[in-house]
Amino acid sequence: MNGHDVCVLIIRYLLCLLFPPLAVFDKSFKTILLVFLFALCGWLPGTVLALLICMKDRNYYKNGNSG
């Protein structure tokens, strides 16, 4: 991971904490809607779901499966 990737990762995790649906904006509409509904139920469920989705993507790209 280069410096730009780390910066993007930090911004994404901050978005997970502040406004979870915005952290998954590049995913499918269903994912955004699900995170939004979880966030409506409470800040913690939406944040946890957004963090899980972001961590899953990070592991996917870290393992070299992006191509």
Secondary structure, DSSP 8 states (H G I E B T S, - for coil): --HHHHHHHHHHHHHHHH-HHHHTTTS-HHHHHHHHHHHHH-HHHHHHHHHHHHHHHHHHHHTT---
